[in-house]
Protein backbone atom coordinates (compact mmCIF):
# COMPACT_ATOMS: atom_id res chain seq x y z
CA UNK A 1 0.00 0.00 0.00
CA UNK A 2 2.82 2.43 0.87
CA UNK A 3 4.59 1.70 -2.40
CA UNK A 4 1.34 2.32 -4.26
CA UNK A 5 0.87 5.69 -2.60
CA UNK A 6 4.47 6.72 -3.28
CA UNK A 7 4.08 5.71 -6.92
CA UNK A 8 0.84 7.72 -7.09
CA UNK A 9 2.77 10.86 -6.15
CA UNK A 10 4.99 10.66 -9.22
CA UNK A 11 2.52 9.20 -11.72
CA UNK A 12 -0.68 11.21 -12.32
CA UNK A 13 -2.35 8.27 -14.07
CA UNK A 14 -1.61 5.92 -11.19
CA UNK A 15 -2.75 8.53 -8.71
CA UNK A 16 -5.98 9.10 -10.64
CA UNK A 17 -6.54 5.34 -10.76
CA UNK A 18 -6.09 5.12 -6.99
CA UNK A 19 -8.59 7.94 -6.38
CA UNK A 20 -11.05 6.36 -8.82
CA UNK A 21 -10.73 2.96 -7.12
CA UNK A 22 -11.23 4.53 -3.69
CA UNK A 23 -14.41 6.34 -4.75
CA UNK A 24 -15.74 3.30 -6.59
CA UNK A 25 -15.18 0.96 -3.64
CA UNK A 26 -16.74 3.50 -1.28
CA UNK A 27 -19.80 3.85 -3.51
CA UNK A 28 -20.18 0.08 -3.85
CA UNK A 29 -20.16 -0.21 -0.06
CA UNK A 30 -22.55 2.62 0.76
CA UNK A 31 -24.44 3.13 -2.55
CA UNK A 32 -25.24 6.63 -1.27
CA UNK A 33 -24.97 8.55 -4.54
CA UNK A 34 -26.50 5.84 -6.69
CA UNK A 35 -29.49 5.31 -4.40
CA UNK A 36 -30.21 9.02 -4.06
CA UNK A 37 -29.94 9.50 -7.83
CA UNK A 38 -32.23 6.57 -8.58
CA UNK A 39 -34.84 7.75 -6.08
CA UNK A 40 -34.77 11.22 -7.60
CA UNK A 41 -35.24 9.79 -11.10
CA UNK A 42 -38.11 7.53 -10.05
CA UNK A 43 -39.96 10.37 -8.30
CA UNK A 44 -39.39 12.82 -11.18
CA UNK A 45 -40.49 10.36 -13.86
CA UNK A 46 -43.59 9.49 -11.83
CA UNK A 47 -44.56 13.17 -11.58
CA UNK A 48 -44.02 13.66 -15.32
CA UNK A 49 -46.02 10.52 -16.12
CA UNK A 50 -49.01 11.65 -14.07
CA UNK A 51 -48.89 15.26 -15.29
CA UNK A 52 -48.67 14.38 -19.01
CA UNK A 53 -50.99 11.37 -19.00
CA UNK A 54 -53.11 11.33 -22.16
CA UNK A 55 -51.42 14.43 -23.62
CA UNK A 56 -49.14 14.68 -26.63
CA UNK A 57 -45.71 16.12 -25.87
CA UNK A 58 -43.77 17.87 -28.64
CA UNK A 59 -40.22 16.65 -29.49
CA UNK A 60 -38.68 19.89 -28.24
CA UNK A 61 -40.52 19.68 -24.93
CA UNK A 62 -39.73 15.99 -24.44
CA UNK A 63 -36.03 16.64 -25.15
CA UNK A 64 -36.03 19.51 -22.65
CA UNK A 65 -37.73 17.43 -19.97
CA UNK A 66 -35.19 14.63 -20.43
CA UNK A 67 -32.23 16.94 -19.85
CA UNK A 68 -33.95 18.68 -16.96
CA UNK A 69 -34.17 15.28 -15.26
CA UNK A 70 -30.51 14.56 -16.03
CA UNK A 71 -29.40 18.00 -14.82
CA UNK A 72 -31.13 17.87 -11.45
CA UNK A 73 -30.20 14.23 -10.94
CA UNK A 74 -26.55 15.19 -11.43
CA UNK A 75 -26.97 18.12 -9.04
CA UNK A 76 -28.29 15.79 -6.33
CA UNK A 77 -25.47 13.24 -6.62
CA UNK A 78 -22.27 14.71 -8.05
CA UNK A 79 -22.10 17.53 -5.52
CA UNK A 80 -20.68 15.15 -2.91
CA UNK A 81 -17.53 14.40 -4.93
CA UNK A 82 -15.39 16.64 -2.73
CA UNK A 83 -17.85 17.43 0.06
CA UNK A 84 -17.52 13.84 1.29
CA UNK A 85 -13.73 14.23 1.49
CA UNK A 86 -14.12 17.38 3.61
CA UNK A 87 -16.70 15.75 5.91
CA UNK A 88 -14.61 12.62 6.45
CA UNK A 89 -11.40 14.61 6.85
CA UNK A 90 -9.64 12.71 4.06
CA UNK A 91 -8.97 15.75 1.87
CA UNK A 92 -5.75 16.51 3.73
CA UNK A 93 -4.53 12.95 3.13
CA UNK A 94 -5.18 13.28 -0.59
CA UNK A 95 -3.33 16.61 -0.63
CA UNK A 96 -0.31 14.99 0.99
CA UNK A 97 -0.11 11.82 -1.08
CA UNK A 98 -1.61 12.55 -4.50
CA UNK A 99 -1.03 15.30 -7.03
CA UNK A 100 -3.94 17.72 -7.53
CA UNK A 101 -4.26 16.74 -11.19
CA UNK A 102 -4.56 13.09 -10.16
CA UNK A 103 -7.32 13.92 -7.68
CA UNK A 104 -9.27 15.81 -10.32
CA UNK A 105 -8.84 13.14 -12.99
CA UNK A 106 -9.80 10.37 -10.57
CA UNK A 107 -12.91 12.22 -9.43
CA UNK A 108 -13.77 13.07 -13.03
CA UNK A 109 -13.44 9.44 -14.10
CA UNK A 110 -15.70 8.28 -11.27
CA UNK A 111 -18.32 10.98 -11.88
CA UNK A 112 -18.27 10.26 -15.62
CA UNK A 113 -18.88 6.58 -14.97
CA UNK A 114 -21.67 7.43 -12.52
CA UNK A 115 -23.41 9.84 -14.90
CA UNK A 116 -23.12 7.44 -17.85
CA UNK A 117 -24.68 4.59 -15.88
CA UNK A 118 -27.36 6.92 -14.57
CA UNK A 119 -28.16 8.31 -18.02
CA UNK A 120 -28.56 4.84 -19.51
CA UNK A 121 -31.16 4.09 -16.83
CA UNK A 122 -32.84 7.48 -17.27
CA UNK A 123 -33.11 7.15 -21.05
CA UNK A 124 -34.42 3.59 -20.80
CA UNK A 125 -37.05 4.58 -18.22
CA UNK A 126 -37.90 7.79 -20.12
CA UNK A 127 -38.57 5.94 -23.38
CA UNK A 128 -40.87 3.54 -21.53
CA UNK A 129 -42.84 6.25 -19.71
CA UNK A 130 -43.01 8.94 -22.43
CA UNK A 131 -44.47 7.36 -25.60
CA UNK A 132 -43.96 10.51 -27.68
CA UNK A 133 -40.18 10.35 -27.14
CA UNK A 134 -39.03 8.21 -30.08
CA UNK A 135 -35.41 8.47 -31.20
CA UNK A 136 -35.35 8.40 -35.00
CA UNK A 137 -31.67 9.29 -35.38
CA UNK A 138 -29.80 6.98 -32.97
CA UNK A 139 -26.36 8.22 -34.06
CA UNK A 140 -27.16 11.84 -33.19
CA UNK A 141 -28.69 10.76 -29.89
CA UNK A 142 -25.67 8.58 -29.02
CA UNK A 143 -23.10 11.34 -29.60
CA UNK A 144 -25.31 13.86 -27.82
CA UNK A 145 -25.51 11.69 -24.71
CA UNK A 146 -21.80 10.85 -24.91
CA UNK A 147 -20.59 14.45 -25.17
CA UNK A 148 -23.31 15.96 -23.01
CA UNK A 149 -22.74 13.52 -20.16
CA UNK A 150 -18.98 14.08 -20.16
CA UNK A 151 -19.40 17.85 -20.26
CA UNK A 152 -21.87 17.66 -17.39
CA UNK A 153 -19.52 15.46 -15.35
CA UNK A 154 -16.49 17.68 -16.07
CA UNK A 155 -18.15 20.94 -15.08
CA UNK A 156 -19.93 19.39 -12.08
CA UNK A 157 -16.70 17.89 -10.73
CA UNK A 158 -14.85 21.19 -10.77
CA UNK A 159 -17.81 23.09 -9.28
CA UNK A 160 -18.05 20.45 -6.54
CA UNK A 161 -14.42 21.18 -5.63
CA UNK A 162 -15.19 24.89 -5.37
CA UNK A 163 -18.31 24.57 -3.20
CA UNK A 164 -16.70 21.99 -0.89
CA UNK A 165 -14.89 24.90 0.79
CA UNK A 166 -18.11 26.90 1.28
CA UNK A 167 -20.52 26.81 4.21
CA UNK A 168 -23.82 26.56 2.29
CA UNK A 169 -22.84 23.66 0.06
CA UNK A 170 -26.29 22.32 -0.76
CA UNK A 171 -27.84 25.57 -2.02
CA UNK A 172 -24.71 26.95 -3.67
CA UNK A 173 -24.09 23.97 -5.96
CA UNK A 174 -27.13 24.23 -8.30
CA UNK A 175 -27.02 28.04 -8.25
CA UNK A 176 -23.39 28.07 -9.38
CA UNK A 177 -23.80 25.16 -11.79
CA UNK A 178 -26.74 26.44 -13.82
CA UNK A 179 -25.07 29.47 -15.55
CA UNK A 180 -21.94 27.42 -16.27
CA UNK A 181 -23.93 24.49 -17.68
CA UNK A 182 -26.43 26.62 -19.61
CA UNK A 183 -24.50 26.55 -22.96
CA UNK A 184 -24.19 22.78 -22.60
CA UNK A 185 -27.89 22.33 -21.84
CA UNK A 186 -29.00 24.48 -24.77
CA UNK A 187 -26.85 22.44 -27.19
CA UNK A 188 -27.83 18.99 -25.90
CA UNK A 189 -31.53 19.86 -25.89
CA UNK A 190 -31.32 21.06 -29.49
CA UNK A 191 -29.33 17.98 -30.59
CA UNK A 192 -31.75 15.66 -28.77
CA UNK A 193 -34.65 17.37 -30.53
CA UNK A 194 -32.93 16.73 -33.87
CA UNK A 195 -32.52 13.05 -32.99
CA UNK A 196 -36.23 12.78 -32.21
CA UNK A 197 -37.18 14.63 -35.41
CA UNK A 198 -35.09 12.20 -37.47
CA UNK A 199 -32.65 14.82 -38.77
CA UNK A 200 -29.51 13.94 -40.70
CA UNK A 201 -26.20 13.83 -38.88
CA UNK A 202 -25.00 16.93 -40.72
CA UNK A 203 -27.71 19.05 -39.12
CA UNK A 204 -26.32 18.31 -35.67
CA UNK A 205 -22.69 19.13 -36.48
CA UNK A 206 -23.02 22.68 -35.15
CA UNK A 207 -24.26 21.37 -31.79
CA UNK A 208 -21.52 18.74 -31.72
CA UNK A 209 -18.85 21.39 -32.30
CA UNK A 210 -20.21 23.40 -29.38
CA UNK A 211 -20.28 20.32 -27.15
CA UNK A 212 -16.74 19.26 -28.06
CA UNK A 213 -15.45 22.80 -27.53
CA UNK A 214 -17.27 23.00 -24.20
CA UNK A 215 -15.79 19.71 -22.98
CA UNK A 216 -12.26 20.68 -24.02
CA UNK A 217 -12.42 24.18 -22.52
CA UNK A 218 -14.04 23.15 -19.23
CA UNK A 219 -11.71 20.19 -18.71
CA UNK A 220 -8.61 22.26 -19.54
CA UNK A 221 -9.64 25.14 -17.28
CA UNK A 222 -10.43 22.67 -14.50
CA UNK A 223 -6.97 21.09 -14.70
CA UNK A 224 -5.23 24.47 -14.77
CA UNK A 225 -7.16 26.02 -11.87
CA UNK A 226 -7.74 22.95 -9.72
CA UNK A 227 -4.41 23.26 -7.92
CA UNK A 228 -5.42 26.68 -6.53
CA UNK A 229 -8.93 25.51 -5.58
CA UNK A 230 -7.75 22.27 -3.98
CA UNK A 231 -5.02 23.72 -1.78
CA UNK A 232 -6.75 26.95 -0.66
C-alpha positions as CSV (number, residue, x, y, z in Angstrom):
1,X,0.0,0.0,0.0
2,X,2.8,2.4,0.9
3,X,4.6,1.7,-2.4
4,X,1.3,2.3,-4.3
5,X,0.9,5.7,-2.6
6,X,4.5,6.7,-3.3
7,X,4.1,5.7,-6.9
8,X,0.8,7.7,-7.1
9,X,2.8,10.9,-6.1
10,X,5.0,10.7,-9.2
11,X,2.5,9.2,-11.7
12,X,-0.7,11.2,-12.3
13,X,-2.3,8.3,-14.1
14,X,-1.6,5.9,-11.2
15,X,-2.8,8.5,-8.7
16,X,-6.0,9.1,-10.6
17,X,-6.5,5.3,-10.8
18,X,-6.1,5.1,-7.0
19,X,-8.6,7.9,-6.4
20,X,-11.0,6.4,-8.8
21,X,-10.7,3.0,-7.1
22,X,-11.2,4.5,-3.7
23,X,-14.4,6.3,-4.7
24,X,-15.7,3.3,-6.6
25,X,-15.2,1.0,-3.6
26,X,-16.7,3.5,-1.3
27,X,-19.8,3.9,-3.5
28,X,-20.2,0.1,-3.9
29,X,-20.2,-0.2,-0.1
30,X,-22.5,2.6,0.8
31,X,-24.4,3.1,-2.5
32,X,-25.2,6.6,-1.3
33,X,-25.0,8.6,-4.5
34,X,-26.5,5.8,-6.7
35,X,-29.5,5.3,-4.4
36,X,-30.2,9.0,-4.1
37,X,-29.9,9.5,-7.8
38,X,-32.2,6.6,-8.6
39,X,-34.8,7.7,-6.1
40,X,-34.8,11.2,-7.6
41,X,-35.2,9.8,-11.1
42,X,-38.1,7.5,-10.1
43,X,-40.0,10.4,-8.3
44,X,-39.4,12.8,-11.2
45,X,-40.5,10.4,-13.9
46,X,-43.6,9.5,-11.8
47,X,-44.6,13.2,-11.6
48,X,-44.0,13.7,-15.3
49,X,-46.0,10.5,-16.1
50,X,-49.0,11.7,-14.1
51,X,-48.9,15.3,-15.3
52,X,-48.7,14.4,-19.0
53,X,-51.0,11.4,-19.0
54,X,-53.1,11.3,-22.2
55,X,-51.4,14.4,-23.6
56,X,-49.1,14.7,-26.6
57,X,-45.7,16.1,-25.9
58,X,-43.8,17.9,-28.6
59,X,-40.2,16.6,-29.5
60,X,-38.7,19.9,-28.2
61,X,-40.5,19.7,-24.9
62,X,-39.7,16.0,-24.4
63,X,-36.0,16.6,-25.1
64,X,-36.0,19.5,-22.7
65,X,-37.7,17.4,-20.0
66,X,-35.2,14.6,-20.4
67,X,-32.2,16.9,-19.9
68,X,-33.9,18.7,-17.0
69,X,-34.2,15.3,-15.3
70,X,-30.5,14.6,-16.0
71,X,-29.4,18.0,-14.8
72,X,-31.1,17.9,-11.5
73,X,-30.2,14.2,-10.9
74,X,-26.6,15.2,-11.4
75,X,-27.0,18.1,-9.0
76,X,-28.3,15.8,-6.3
77,X,-25.5,13.2,-6.6
78,X,-22.3,14.7,-8.1
79,X,-22.1,17.5,-5.5
80,X,-20.7,15.2,-2.9
81,X,-17.5,14.4,-4.9
82,X,-15.4,16.6,-2.7
83,X,-17.9,17.4,0.1
84,X,-17.5,13.8,1.3
85,X,-13.7,14.2,1.5
86,X,-14.1,17.4,3.6
87,X,-16.7,15.8,5.9
88,X,-14.6,12.6,6.4
89,X,-11.4,14.6,6.9
90,X,-9.6,12.7,4.1
91,X,-9.0,15.8,1.9
92,X,-5.8,16.5,3.7
93,X,-4.5,13.0,3.1
94,X,-5.2,13.3,-0.6
95,X,-3.3,16.6,-0.6
96,X,-0.3,15.0,1.0
97,X,-0.1,11.8,-1.1
98,X,-1.6,12.5,-4.5
99,X,-1.0,15.3,-7.0
100,X,-3.9,17.7,-7.5
101,X,-4.3,16.7,-11.2
102,X,-4.6,13.1,-10.2
103,X,-7.3,13.9,-7.7
104,X,-9.3,15.8,-10.3
105,X,-8.8,13.1,-13.0
106,X,-9.8,10.4,-10.6
107,X,-12.9,12.2,-9.4
108,X,-13.8,13.1,-13.0
109,X,-13.4,9.4,-14.1
110,X,-15.7,8.3,-11.3
111,X,-18.3,11.0,-11.9
112,X,-18.3,10.3,-15.6
113,X,-18.9,6.6,-15.0
114,X,-21.7,7.4,-12.5
115,X,-23.4,9.8,-14.9
116,X,-23.1,7.4,-17.9
117,X,-24.7,4.6,-15.9
118,X,-27.4,6.9,-14.6
119,X,-28.2,8.3,-18.0
120,X,-28.6,4.8,-19.5
121,X,-31.2,4.1,-16.8
122,X,-32.8,7.5,-17.3
123,X,-33.1,7.1,-21.1
124,X,-34.4,3.6,-20.8
125,X,-37.1,4.6,-18.2
126,X,-37.9,7.8,-20.1
127,X,-38.6,5.9,-23.4
128,X,-40.9,3.5,-21.5
129,X,-42.8,6.3,-19.7
130,X,-43.0,8.9,-22.4
131,X,-44.5,7.4,-25.6
132,X,-44.0,10.5,-27.7
133,X,-40.2,10.3,-27.1
134,X,-39.0,8.2,-30.1
135,X,-35.4,8.5,-31.2
136,X,-35.4,8.4,-35.0
137,X,-31.7,9.3,-35.4
138,X,-29.8,7.0,-33.0
139,X,-26.4,8.2,-34.1
140,X,-27.2,11.8,-33.2
141,X,-28.7,10.8,-29.9
142,X,-25.7,8.6,-29.0
143,X,-23.1,11.3,-29.6
144,X,-25.3,13.9,-27.8
145,X,-25.5,11.7,-24.7
146,X,-21.8,10.8,-24.9
147,X,-20.6,14.5,-25.2
148,X,-23.3,16.0,-23.0
149,X,-22.7,13.5,-20.2
150,X,-19.0,14.1,-20.2
151,X,-19.4,17.9,-20.3
152,X,-21.9,17.7,-17.4
153,X,-19.5,15.5,-15.3
154,X,-16.5,17.7,-16.1
155,X,-18.2,20.9,-15.1
156,X,-19.9,19.4,-12.1
157,X,-16.7,17.9,-10.7
158,X,-14.8,21.2,-10.8
159,X,-17.8,23.1,-9.3
160,X,-18.1,20.4,-6.5
161,X,-14.4,21.2,-5.6
162,X,-15.2,24.9,-5.4
163,X,-18.3,24.6,-3.2
164,X,-16.7,22.0,-0.9
165,X,-14.9,24.9,0.8
166,X,-18.1,26.9,1.3
167,X,-20.5,26.8,4.2
168,X,-23.8,26.6,2.3
169,X,-22.8,23.7,0.1
170,X,-26.3,22.3,-0.8
171,X,-27.8,25.6,-2.0
172,X,-24.7,26.9,-3.7
173,X,-24.1,24.0,-6.0
174,X,-27.1,24.2,-8.3
175,X,-27.0,28.0,-8.3
176,X,-23.4,28.1,-9.4
177,X,-23.8,25.2,-11.8
178,X,-26.7,26.4,-13.8
179,X,-25.1,29.5,-15.5
180,X,-21.9,27.4,-16.3
181,X,-23.9,24.5,-17.7
182,X,-26.4,26.6,-19.6
183,X,-24.5,26.6,-23.0
184,X,-24.2,22.8,-22.6
185,X,-27.9,22.3,-21.8
186,X,-29.0,24.5,-24.8
187,X,-26.9,22.4,-27.2
188,X,-27.8,19.0,-25.9
189,X,-31.5,19.9,-25.9
190,X,-31.3,21.1,-29.5
191,X,-29.3,18.0,-30.6
192,X,-31.7,15.7,-28.8
193,X,-34.7,17.4,-30.5
194,X,-32.9,16.7,-33.9
195,X,-32.5,13.0,-33.0
196,X,-36.2,12.8,-32.2
197,X,-37.2,14.6,-35.4
198,X,-35.1,12.2,-37.5
199,X,-32.7,14.8,-38.8
200,X,-29.5,13.9,-40.7
201,X,-26.2,13.8,-38.9
202,X,-25.0,16.9,-40.7
203,X,-27.7,19.1,-39.1
204,X,-26.3,18.3,-35.7
205,X,-22.7,19.1,-36.5
206,X,-23.0,22.7,-35.1
207,X,-24.3,21.4,-31.8
208,X,-21.5,18.7,-31.7
209,X,-18.9,21.4,-32.3
210,X,-20.2,23.4,-29.4
211,X,-20.3,20.3,-27.1
212,X,-16.7,19.3,-28.1
213,X,-15.4,22.8,-27.5
214,X,-17.3,23.0,-24.2
215,X,-15.8,19.7,-23.0
216,X,-12.3,20.7,-24.0
217,X,-12.4,24.2,-22.5
218,X,-14.0,23.2,-19.2
219,X,-11.7,20.2,-18.7
220,X,-8.6,22.3,-19.5
221,X,-9.6,25.1,-17.3
222,X,-10.4,22.7,-14.5
223,X,-7.0,21.1,-14.7
224,X,-5.2,24.5,-14.8
225,X,-7.2,26.0,-11.9
226,X,-7.7,23.0,-9.7
227,X,-4.4,23.3,-7.9
228,X,-5.4,26.7,-6.5
229,X,-8.9,25.5,-5.6
230,X,-7.8,22.3,-4.0
231,X,-5.0,23.7,-1.8
232,X,-6.7,26.9,-0.7
